[in-house]
Amino acid sequence: MVAFIGILAISCGGTAPTPVMSPKTTKQLADPLEPMNRVTWELNRRVTFGILEPATNVYLTTFPKPVRQSIGNMRDNLTGPLRITNQILQGRWNDSGEEALRFLANTTVGIGGLFDVADRMDLPGSRGSFNQTFQHWGWQPDTYVVLPFLGPSDNVAAPARAMDVVGDPLTYVAGLEFALIAPRVHQLSDIIPQAASVMRTEADSYDLVRQAWPYLSRTTPPDWTPRGAPDVATLETLAAARYKPTDPWFALRGKRHLVRLPHTGKDFSYQSWMHKGPAPLVFLSPGIGSHRMSGNVMVLAEAIHNMGFSVVTISGMFHPEFMEHASSSSMPGNPVTDRADLLATLTAIDASIDRKYRGRVTKRVLAGFSLGGFSALQLAATEPDHAPGSVRFDHYLTIQAPVDLGQAYRTLDQYYEVPASWPEKVRAQQFDNTFHKLAALIDQRPPEGVPPFDADESKLLVGYAFRVVLRNSLYSIQQRTPSDLVSVPTSTWRRENSYRELMNFSFDDYIKQWLAPEELKKGVTEKCLFNATTLRSHERALSMNRRVHLIGNRNDILVSPQDMQWINATFGDRAIWMPSGGHLGNFGDPQFLKVLGGVMNEIR
């Protein structure tokens, strides 16, 4: 699950502005081989895009789902003896006996494993691998390793994989290699689409997976015991991870284009899904660190495209792709500069679309969510000040946008600092168990009636996800314009120590220590900068612009009750409120899509 891995993107020594976690208390694998591992990761990335992803796509489109299911059943059945062996080596006699009965039933009645009859006989089976066995024997992983063509591993999992290959019956079949390609490809088909998505959209996919690996590879369950009441808003925010396009091929059906941006002189990538005939065009501007093909972007893009609109997506303004190609400033965060850069970028894209698809755009709509929605509202409020020749939008749609960026950033900083309130003697354990539970949700459910996370845990996960976005932005800034605030030099192939230091900077630190001094050099005072981070200064212009539409959630973690009152007073019936969803946690919910469809019909 790609978005869960995104939330798991944690730094080995990541701490709050007043450090509450240290490298000694966080249970992370050492990465002394980082330069070599990164080179291997880049090799794997190229192999994934050049060979494995196309092969997987052919397999998924050639074989219908029932056939793929049978191939998967056969593959699972062939590895049954390997699971039985490991369960015996671990002394799991009940599991090994059940697995043996399962193997016998599927091999005979299930015709060599093509049909999973054992599941209908209440023999669901259980996991068993040499990685599990080695850890049961006391071998503890402590060093991260990236294997060529196989991906993330460690000093225990790597030899365990070798033993799994030795124990795999397909290793010894001679003369039938071609016939056995399907089980091998099926095995990859469960992994490659997610791996390719992570590699394609994340600012540093290597570090993302490195931090997730220790939790994803664990063979023991987490402690599901609740320590407090859940927080619905942050739980629903985390739920954004489960949404993906209903059409698994939607993302790959989009076309990637390059456009030269006059205001920076650099080439910039955007993605488009154009209807064959005339249709209104929606420019989709995403949240703070989203890539143009991130999961939440794709969910919205697909929904809007299915409503009859052509769609263009770009990366968010804090994503390195935008920062390094479309930003005229060395640092994002000044809304005045950011919205000007966004407008100039969209104007260049609009001209590019007009050249490529002349006569097929009937209207232009700027839609944005989260920080992208904030910028969309600012552009709507400042239309008279737009540069001559800028693209003109017939409508603006903002989804779950904050009103006050300062308040939103402070909330995220507070979430990240939650572990400071935990007793020091159990802090590391609770921290570790939180991320262990997140990883375990991929394969198992918590006991009935137990929420997956209490309030502190869900807040921590949300805070970490956003802090990693900030860290990636700071790394991009530091590479281009090194700051005296950072003592560790940046390196493309060895980033661990640099990342650890950058994780210490909060959003408040970034605004006050990084951005404000840089803006002051341009004559922008700190007071002017902070005034620009709220929409309240544009109240009159927004209330008068009837082409602006807003969709929000009543329990959005980045919108205060006072913000909601201001929105209602400013937008009136143009603001539609969903009862729940947290921040961006209901994009795939049928009720949200119904409301979105109503707004899009009005825009049409």
C-alpha positions as CSV (number, residue, x, y, z in Angstrom):
1,M,0.0,0.0,0.0
2,V,1.8,3.0,-1.4
3,A,0.3,5.8,0.8
4,F,1.0,3.8,4.0
5,I,4.7,3.6,2.9
6,G,4.5,7.3,2.4
7,I,3.4,7.9,6.0
8,L,6.2,5.5,7.1
9,A,8.8,7.8,5.6
10,I,10.5,8.5,8.9
11,S,14.1,9.7,9.5
12,C,16.5,7.7,11.7
13,G,17.1,10.6,14.0
14,G,14.0,12.7,13.2
15,T,13.2,14.9,16.2
16,A,11.0,17.8,17.1
17,P,12.5,21.3,17.5
18,T,13.2,20.3,21.1
19,P,14.5,16.8,20.4
20,V,12.4,14.0,22.1
21,M,13.8,11.2,20.0
22,S,17.5,10.4,19.4
23,P,19.2,7.9,17.0
24,K,19.9,5.7,20.1
25,T,16.2,5.4,21.0
26,T,14.7,4.9,17.6
27,K,14.9,1.4,16.3
28,Q,16.2,1.8,12.8
29,L,18.6,-0.1,10.7
30,A,22.1,1.4,10.2
31,D,22.9,2.3,6.6
32,P,26.7,2.3,6.3
33,L,26.4,1.1,2.7
34,E,24.2,4.0,1.7
35,P,26.3,5.1,-1.4
36,M,26.4,1.6,-2.8
37,N,22.8,0.9,-1.8
38,R,21.6,4.1,-3.6
39,V,23.5,3.1,-6.8
40,T,21.8,-0.3,-6.6
41,W,18.4,1.3,-6.0
42,E,18.9,3.5,-9.1
43,L,19.7,0.3,-11.1
44,N,16.6,-1.3,-9.8
45,R,14.6,1.8,-10.6
46,R,15.7,1.7,-14.2
47,V,15.0,-2.1,-14.5
48,T,11.6,-1.5,-13.0
49,F,10.6,1.2,-15.5
50,G,12.3,-0.4,-18.5
51,I,11.5,-4.1,-18.1
52,L,9.5,-5.2,-15.1
53,E,6.6,-2.6,-15.2
54,P,6.0,-3.2,-19.0
55,A,6.1,-7.0,-18.5
56,T,3.7,-6.8,-15.5
57,N,1.4,-4.6,-17.5
58,V,1.3,-7.1,-20.4
59,Y,0.5,-9.9,-17.9
60,L,-2.2,-7.9,-16.2
61,T,-3.9,-6.9,-19.5
62,T,-3.4,-10.3,-21.2
63,F,-4.8,-12.6,-18.5
64,P,-8.3,-12.0,-17.0
65,K,-8.6,-11.8,-13.3
66,P,-9.9,-15.4,-12.8
67,V,-6.9,-16.8,-14.7
68,R,-4.5,-14.6,-12.7
69,Q,-6.2,-15.8,-9.5
70,S,-5.6,-19.4,-10.5
71,I,-1.9,-18.7,-11.4
72,G,-1.5,-17.0,-8.0
73,N,-3.2,-20.0,-6.3
74,M,-0.8,-22.4,-8.1
75,R,2.2,-20.2,-7.1
76,D,1.1,-20.2,-3.5
77,N,0.6,-23.9,-3.4
78,L,4.0,-24.6,-4.9
79,T,5.6,-22.8,-2.0
80,G,3.5,-24.7,0.6
81,P,6.3,-27.2,1.4
82,L,8.7,-24.2,2.1
83,R,6.2,-22.7,4.5
84,I,5.7,-26.1,6.2
85,T,9.5,-26.5,6.6
86,N,9.9,-23.1,8.2
87,Q,6.9,-23.6,10.5
88,I,8.5,-26.9,11.7
89,L,11.9,-25.2,12.2
90,Q,10.1,-22.6,14.4
91,G,8.2,-25.3,16.4
92,R,4.8,-24.1,15.1
93,W,3.3,-27.6,15.0
94,N,-0.3,-26.6,14.7
95,D,0.5,-24.2,11.8
96,S,2.6,-26.8,10.0
97,G,-0.1,-29.4,10.4
98,E,-2.8,-27.1,9.0
99,E,-0.5,-26.0,6.2
100,A,0.2,-29.6,5.3
101,L,-3.6,-30.3,5.1
102,R,-4.0,-27.2,3.0
103,F,-1.2,-28.3,0.6
104,L,-2.8,-31.8,0.3
105,A,-6.3,-30.4,-0.4
106,N,-5.2,-27.9,-3.0
107,T,-2.8,-30.3,-4.7
108,T,-5.5,-33.0,-5.1
109,V,-9.0,-31.5,-5.1
110,G,-7.7,-28.1,-6.2
111,I,-6.0,-29.6,-9.3
112,G,-2.4,-28.8,-8.5
113,G,-3.3,-25.7,-6.6
114,L,-5.2,-23.9,-9.4
115,F,-8.2,-23.6,-7.1
116,D,-8.0,-22.7,-3.4
117,V,-10.4,-25.3,-2.0
118,A,-8.6,-25.3,1.4
119,D,-9.9,-21.8,2.1
120,R,-13.4,-23.1,1.8
121,M,-12.5,-25.9,4.2
122,D,-11.6,-23.3,6.8
123,L,-7.9,-23.9,6.3
124,P,-6.7,-20.4,5.6
125,G,-3.0,-21.1,6.2
126,S,-0.3,-18.9,7.7
127,R,3.1,-17.4,6.8
128,G,6.4,-19.1,7.0
129,S,9.7,-18.1,5.6
130,F,13.4,-18.3,6.4
131,N,13.4,-14.6,7.4
132,Q,10.8,-15.5,10.0
133,T,12.8,-18.6,11.0
134,F,16.1,-16.8,11.4
135,Q,14.5,-14.1,13.5
136,H,12.8,-16.8,15.6
137,W,16.2,-18.2,16.2
138,G,17.4,-14.9,17.5
139,W,19.1,-13.4,14.4
140,Q,18.4,-9.6,14.6
141,P,18.7,-7.4,11.5
142,D,20.9,-4.3,12.1
143,T,22.2,-3.3,8.6
144,Y,20.1,-2.2,5.6
145,V,21.0,-3.7,2.2
146,V,19.5,-3.1,-1.3
147,L,19.9,-6.2,-3.5
148,P,20.2,-6.0,-7.3
149,F,16.9,-6.7,-8.9
150,L,15.3,-7.8,-5.6
151,G,15.1,-4.5,-3.7
152,P,15.2,-3.7,0.0
153,S,16.6,-6.2,2.4
154,D,18.9,-6.5,5.5
155,N,21.7,-8.6,6.9
156,V,19.1,-11.3,8.0
157,A,16.6,-11.0,5.2
158,A,19.2,-11.3,2.4
159,P,20.5,-14.8,3.3
160,A,16.9,-15.7,4.1
161,R,15.9,-14.9,0.6
162,A,18.8,-17.0,-0.7
163,M,17.4,-19.9,1.4
164,D,13.9,-19.3,0.0
165,V,15.3,-19.6,-3.5
166,V,17.0,-22.9,-2.6
167,G,13.8,-24.2,-1.1
168,D,11.6,-23.0,-4.0
169,P,10.7,-26.1,-6.2
170,L,10.6,-23.8,-9.3
171,T,14.4,-23.5,-8.9
172,Y,14.9,-27.1,-9.8
173,V,12.4,-27.5,-12.7
174,A,14.4,-28.0,-16.0
175,G,12.9,-27.8,-19.4
176,L,9.7,-26.1,-18.4
177,E,11.1,-22.7,-17.8
178,F,8.8,-21.0,-20.3
179,A,5.7,-22.7,-18.8
180,L,6.7,-21.4,-15.4
181,I,7.1,-17.8,-16.4
182,A,3.5,-17.0,-15.4
183,P,3.9,-17.9,-11.7
184,R,7.1,-15.8,-11.6
185,V,5.4,-12.8,-13.3
186,H,2.4,-13.2,-11.1
187,Q,4.6,-12.9,-8.1
188,L,6.0,-9.7,-9.5
189,S,2.5,-8.3,-10.4
190,D,1.7,-8.0,-6.7
191,I,4.8,-5.8,-6.1
192,I,5.8,-4.0,-9.3
193,P,2.8,-1.6,-9.6
194,Q,3.3,-0.2,-6.1
195,A,7.1,-0.2,-6.4
196,A,6.9,1.8,-9.7
197,S,4.4,4.2,-8.2
198,V,6.7,4.9,-5.2
199,M,9.7,5.3,-7.5
200,R,7.8,7.6,-9.8
201,T,6.1,10.0,-7.3
202,E,8.3,10.3,-4.2
203,A,11.0,12.9,-3.8
204,D,13.4,10.3,-2.4
205,S,11.9,6.8,-2.9
206,Y,15.1,5.2,-1.6
207,D,14.9,6.8,1.8
208,L,11.1,6.3,1.9
209,V,11.5,2.5,1.5
210,R,14.6,2.3,3.7
211,Q,12.6,3.8,6.7
212,A,9.6,1.6,6.0
213,W,11.5,-1.7,5.6
214,P,12.3,-2.5,9.3
215,Y,8.5,-2.4,10.0
216,L,7.3,-4.1,6.8
217,S,9.8,-7.0,7.3
218,R,8.9,-7.8,10.9
219,T,7.7,-11.3,11.6
220,T,6.1,-10.6,15.0
221,P,2.8,-8.8,15.5
222,P,2.6,-5.4,17.2
223,D,0.9,-4.6,20.5
224,W,-2.7,-3.6,19.5
225,T,-3.7,-2.7,23.1
226,P,-5.3,0.8,23.0
227,R,-3.7,3.3,25.3
228,G,-6.3,6.0,24.9
229,A,-9.3,7.1,23.0
230,P,-9.0,7.6,19.2
231,D,-9.1,10.9,17.4
232,V,-11.6,10.6,14.5
233,A,-10.3,13.6,12.5
234,T,-6.7,12.3,12.3
235,L,-7.8,8.7,11.8
236,E,-9.9,9.9,8.8
237,T,-6.9,11.9,7.5
238,L,-4.8,8.7,7.5
239,A,-7.6,7.0,5.6
240,A,-6.6,8.9,2.5
241,A,-4.0,6.2,2.1
242,R,-6.6,3.6,1.1
243,Y,-8.0,5.5,-1.9
244,K,-6.8,4.8,-5.4
245,P,-8.3,5.2,-8.9
246,T,-11.1,2.7,-9.7
247,D,-9.3,2.1,-13.0
248,P,-5.9,0.6,-12.2
249,W,-4.7,1.9,-15.6
250,F,-5.9,5.5,-15.3
251,A,-2.6,6.9,-14.2
252,L,-0.6,5.3,-17.0
253,R,-3.2,6.5,-19.6
254,G,-2.2,10.0,-18.9
255,K,0.4,11.7,-21.2
256,R,3.5,13.3,-19.8
257,H,4.4,16.6,-21.5
258,L,7.3,19.0,-21.1
259,V,6.9,22.7,-21.4
260,R,9.5,25.4,-21.3
261,L,8.6,28.0,-18.6
262,P,9.5,31.5,-19.6
263,H,9.7,32.8,-16.0
264,T,12.4,30.2,-15.1
265,G,13.8,29.2,-18.4
266,K,13.5,25.5,-17.4
267,D,11.5,22.5,-18.7
268,F,8.6,21.5,-16.5
269,S,6.6,18.2,-16.6
270,Y,2.8,18.0,-16.4
271,Q,0.4,15.2,-17.0
272,S,-2.8,15.3,-19.1
273,W,-5.9,13.3,-19.8
274,M,-7.7,14.9,-22.7
275,H,-11.1,13.9,-24.1
276,K,-11.2,13.3,-27.8
277,G,-13.8,16.0,-28.4
278,P,-14.3,19.5,-27.0
279,A,-14.5,19.6,-23.3
280,P,-13.8,21.9,-20.3
281,L,-10.3,21.6,-19.0
282,V,-9.5,21.4,-15.2
283,F,-6.0,22.3,-14.0
284,L,-5.5,20.4,-10.8
285,S,-3.1,22.0,-8.3
286,P,-2.4,19.5,-5.4
287,G,-1.3,19.7,-1.8
288,I,2.0,20.7,-0.2
289,G,4.2,17.7,-1.2
290,S,2.1,15.9,-3.8
291,H,3.5,14.7,-7.1
292,R,1.4,15.1,-10.2
293,M,0.8,11.3,-10.2
294,S,0.4,10.8,-6.4
295,G,-2.5,8.7,-5.2
296,N,-4.8,11.5,-4.0
297,V,-4.1,13.5,-7.2
298,M,-5.0,10.4,-9.4
299,V,-8.2,9.8,-7.4
300,L,-9.5,13.3,-8.1
301,A,-8.2,13.4,-11.6
302,E,-10.0,10.2,-12.5
303,A,-13.3,11.3,-10.9
304,I,-13.2,14.7,-12.7
305,H,-12.2,13.1,-16.0
306,N,-15.1,10.6,-15.7
307,M,-17.4,13.6,-15.3
308,G,-16.6,14.8,-18.8
309,F,-13.7,17.1,-18.1
310,S,-10.2,17.0,-19.5
311,V,-7.6,17.2,-16.7
312,V,-4.0,18.5,-16.3
313,T,-2.1,17.7,-13.1
314,I,1.1,19.3,-11.8
315,S,3.3,18.7,-8.7
316,G,2.7,20.7,-5.5
317,M,4.7,23.8,-4.8
318,F,6.7,22.2,-2.0
319,H,7.5,19.2,-4.2
320,P,11.1,19.3,-5.5
321,E,9.8,19.0,-9.1
322,F,8.0,22.3,-8.8
323,M,10.6,23.9,-6.6
324,E,13.5,23.2,-8.9
325,H,11.8,23.9,-12.2
326,A,8.8,26.2,-11.7
327,S,9.7,28.4,-8.7
328,S,11.3,31.7,-9.3
329,S,12.4,31.9,-5.6
330,S,14.9,29.7,-3.9
331,M,12.4,28.9,-1.2
332,P,8.6,28.3,-1.4
333,G,6.3,29.7,1.2
334,N,5.6,33.3,0.4
335,P,2.1,33.0,-1.0
336,V,2.5,36.1,-3.2
337,T,5.5,34.7,-5.0
338,D,4.1,31.2,-5.0
339,R,0.8,32.2,-6.6
340,A,2.6,34.2,-9.3
341,D,4.8,31.2,-10.1
342,L,1.7,29.0,-10.2
343,L,-0.1,31.3,-12.6
344,A,3.0,31.7,-14.9
345,T,3.3,27.9,-14.9
346,L,-0.3,27.3,-15.7
347,T,-0.2,29.9,-18.4
348,A,2.6,28.1,-20.1
349,I,0.8,24.8,-19.8
350,D,-2.4,26.3,-21.2
351,A,-0.5,27.6,-24.3
352,S,1.1,24.1,-24.7
353,I,-2.3,22.4,-24.5
354,D,-3.7,24.9,-27.0
355,R,-0.9,24.0,-29.5
356,K,-1.3,20.3,-29.0
357,Y,-5.1,20.1,-28.8
358,R,-6.3,23.1,-30.7
359,G,-10.0,23.8,-30.4
360,R,-10.7,21.1,-27.8
361,V,-10.8,23.3,-24.6
362,T,-14.2,24.9,-24.1
363,K,-13.6,26.3,-20.5
364,R,-10.8,26.5,-18.1
365,V,-11.2,25.6,-14.4
366,L,-8.5,25.9,-11.7
367,A,-9.1,23.3,-9.0
368,G,-6.8,22.8,-6.0
369,F,-6.8,20.9,-2.8
370,S,-5.1,21.7,0.5
371,L,-2.2,24.1,-0.2
372,G,-3.1,24.0,-3.9
373,G,-6.6,25.1,-3.0
374,F,-5.3,28.0,-0.9
375,S,-3.3,29.2,-3.9
376,A,-6.3,28.8,-6.1
377,L,-8.3,31.1,-3.8
378,Q,-5.6,33.6,-3.8
379,L,-5.5,33.7,-7.6
380,A,-9.3,34.0,-7.7
381,A,-9.0,37.0,-5.3
382,T,-6.3,38.8,-7.3
383,E,-7.6,38.4,-10.8
384,P,-7.3,42.1,-11.6
385,D,-3.6,42.0,-10.8
386,H,-2.7,39.0,-13.0
387,A,0.1,39.6,-15.5
388,P,-1.1,40.5,-19.0
389,G,-1.5,37.4,-21.2
390,S,-2.1,35.1,-18.2
391,V,-4.5,32.3,-18.6
392,R,-8.0,33.2,-17.5
393,F,-10.1,30.7,-15.5
394,D,-13.9,30.5,-16.0
395,H,-14.3,28.9,-12.5
396,Y,-12.3,28.1,-9.4
397,L,-12.8,25.1,-7.2
398,T,-11.0,24.7,-3.9
399,I,-11.2,21.5,-1.9
400,Q,-10.3,21.3,1.8
401,A,-8.0,24.3,1.7
402,P,-6.7,25.9,4.9
403,V,-7.7,29.5,5.6
404,D,-4.6,30.4,7.7
405,L,-1.3,28.7,6.7
406,G,0.3,29.7,10.0
407,Q,-2.4,28.0,12.0
408,A,-2.2,24.9,9.8
409,Y,1.6,24.7,10.1
410,R,1.4,25.1,13.9
411,T,-1.1,22.2,14.1
412,L,1.3,19.9,12.1
413,D,4.2,20.9,14.3
414,Q,2.2,20.1,17.4
415,Y,1.3,16.7,16.0
416,Y,4.9,15.9,15.3
417,E,5.9,16.8,18.9
418,V,3.3,14.4,20.4
419,P,6.1,12.0,21.7
420,A,7.4,14.7,24.0
421,S,4.4,14.1,26.2
422,W,5.1,10.4,26.5
423,P,7.2,9.1,29.5
424,E,10.8,9.0,28.5
425,K,11.3,5.4,29.6
426,V,8.5,4.1,27.2
427,R,8.8,6.8,24.5
428,A,11.0,4.7,22.1
429,Q,8.8,1.6,22.6
430,Q,5.5,3.5,21.9
431,F,7.1,5.3,18.9
432,D,8.3,2.0,17.5
433,N,5.0,0.2,18.1
434,T,3.0,3.0,16.4
435,F,4.9,2.5,13.1
436,H,4.9,-1.3,13.6
437,K,1.0,-1.2,13.7
438,L,0.9,0.9,10.6
439,A,3.0,-1.6,8.7
440,A,1.0,-4.5,10.1
441,L,-2.3,-3.1,8.8
442,I,-1.1,-4.2,5.4
443,D,-1.3,-7.8,6.2
444,Q,-3.6,-8.1,9.3
445,R,-6.4,-6.4,11.1
446,P,-6.4,-5.3,14.7
447,P,-8.6,-7.4,17.1
448,E,-12.3,-6.7,16.8
449,G,-13.3,-3.5,18.5
450,V,-9.8,-2.1,18.8
451,P,-9.1,1.1,16.8
452,P,-5.8,0.9,14.9
453,F,-4.4,4.0,16.6
454,D,-5.2,6.1,19.6
455,A,-5.2,9.9,19.4
456,D,-1.5,10.4,20.1
457,E,-0.5,7.7,17.5
458,S,-2.7,9.0,14.7
459,K,-1.5,12.6,15.3
460,L,2.1,11.5,15.3
461,L,1.7,9.7,12.0
462,V,0.1,12.7,10.4
463,G,2.8,15.0,11.8
464,Y,5.5,12.7,10.5
465,A,4.1,12.6,7.0
466,F,4.1,16.3,6.7
467,R,7.5,16.8,8.4
468,V,9.1,14.5,5.9
469,V,7.6,16.7,3.1
470,L,9.3,19.7,4.8
471,R,12.6,17.8,5.1
472,N,12.6,16.9,1.4
473,S,11.9,20.6,0.6
474,L,14.7,21.7,2.8
475,Y,17.1,19.2,1.2
476,S,16.2,20.6,-2.2
477,I,16.8,24.1,-1.0
478,Q,20.1,23.2,0.7
479,Q,21.4,21.6,-2.5
480,R,20.8,24.7,-4.5
481,T,21.5,27.5,-2.0
482,P,23.3,26.1,1.1
483,S,22.3,27.7,4.4
484,D,24.4,28.3,7.5
485,L,21.6,26.9,9.5
486,V,22.7,23.4,8.5
487,S,26.1,22.0,9.5
488,V,26.0,18.7,7.6
489,P,26.8,19.1,3.9
490,T,24.4,17.7,1.4
491,S,25.4,14.7,-0.7
492,T,23.4,13.0,-3.4
493,W,24.7,9.5,-2.5
494,R,24.9,9.9,1.3
495,R,22.0,11.7,2.8
496,E,21.3,10.0,6.2
497,N,23.1,12.6,8.4
498,S,21.8,15.5,6.4
499,Y,18.2,14.2,6.7
500,R,18.6,13.7,10.4
501,E,19.5,17.3,10.9
502,L,16.9,18.7,8.6
503,M,14.1,16.8,10.4
504,N,14.9,19.0,13.4
505,F,13.4,22.0,11.7
506,S,9.7,22.6,12.3
507,F,7.4,24.5,9.9
508,D,7.6,27.4,12.3
509,D,11.4,27.2,12.1
510,Y,11.2,27.2,8.3
511,I,9.1,30.3,8.1
512,K,11.0,32.3,10.7
513,Q,14.6,31.1,10.2
514,W,14.7,30.2,6.6
515,L,12.1,32.0,4.6
516,A,11.6,35.3,6.5
517,P,15.3,36.3,6.2
518,E,15.4,35.5,2.5
519,E,12.2,37.5,1.9
520,L,13.6,40.4,3.9
521,K,16.5,40.6,1.4
522,K,13.8,41.4,-1.2
523,G,12.2,44.0,0.9
524,V,9.4,41.8,2.3
525,T,9.0,42.3,6.1
526,E,8.1,39.5,8.4
527,K,4.8,41.2,9.1
528,C,3.9,41.4,5.4
529,L,4.9,37.7,5.0
530,F,2.7,36.6,7.8
531,N,-0.2,38.7,6.6
532,A,0.0,37.0,3.2
533,T,-0.4,33.5,4.8
534,T,-4.1,34.1,5.5
535,L,-7.0,34.4,3.2
536,R,-8.8,36.9,5.4
537,S,-7.0,39.8,3.7
538,H,-8.9,38.7,0.5
539,E,-12.3,38.5,2.1
540,R,-14.0,41.2,0.0
541,A,-12.6,39.9,-3.4
542,L,-13.6,36.3,-2.6
543,S,-17.1,37.2,-1.5
544,M,-17.7,39.1,-4.7
545,N,-16.3,36.4,-7.1
546,R,-19.3,34.2,-7.8
547,R,-17.1,31.8,-9.9
548,V,-15.5,30.4,-6.8
549,H,-16.7,27.2,-5.3
550,L,-15.6,25.5,-2.1
551,I,-15.9,22.0,-0.6
552,G,-14.7,21.4,2.9
553,N,-14.9,18.9,5.8
554,R,-16.3,20.0,9.1
555,N,-13.6,18.1,11.0
556,D,-10.6,19.2,8.8
557,I,-7.6,19.2,11.1
558,L,-6.2,22.3,9.3
559,V,-9.4,24.4,9.6
560,S,-10.4,25.9,12.9
561,P,-14.0,26.6,13.9
562,Q,-13.3,30.3,13.4
563,D,-12.1,29.5,9.9
564,M,-15.3,27.8,9.2
565,Q,-17.3,30.7,10.3
566,W,-15.3,33.0,8.1
567,I,-15.8,30.7,5.1
568,N,-19.6,30.6,5.6
569,A,-19.7,34.4,5.9
570,T,-17.5,34.9,2.8
571,F,-18.8,32.2,0.4
572,G,-22.3,31.6,1.6
573,D,-24.1,28.9,-0.5
574,R,-20.9,28.5,-2.6
575,A,-19.4,26.6,0.3
576,I,-20.4,22.9,0.8
577,W,-19.5,21.1,4.0
578,M,-19.0,17.3,4.3
579,P,-19.8,16.0,7.8
580,S,-16.4,14.2,8.2
581,G,-13.3,13.1,6.4
582,G,-10.5,14.9,8.3
583,H,-8.0,16.5,5.9
584,L,-8.2,14.8,2.4
585,G,-9.5,11.6,4.0
586,N,-12.6,11.2,1.9
587,F,-11.6,11.7,-1.7
588,G,-12.8,8.2,-2.7
589,D,-15.9,8.3,-0.6
590,P,-19.1,8.0,-2.7
591,Q,-20.8,10.8,-0.8
592,F,-17.8,13.2,-1.5
593,L,-17.8,12.2,-5.2
594,K,-21.5,12.8,-5.4
595,V,-21.0,16.4,-4.0
596,L,-18.1,16.9,-6.3
597,G,-20.2,15.8,-9.2
598,G,-22.9,18.3,-8.3
599,V,-20.3,21.2,-8.3
600,M,-18.8,20.1,-11.5
601,N,-22.2,20.0,-13.2
602,E,-22.8,23.5,-12.0
603,I,-19.4,24.6,-13.4
604,R,-20.0,22.9,-16.7
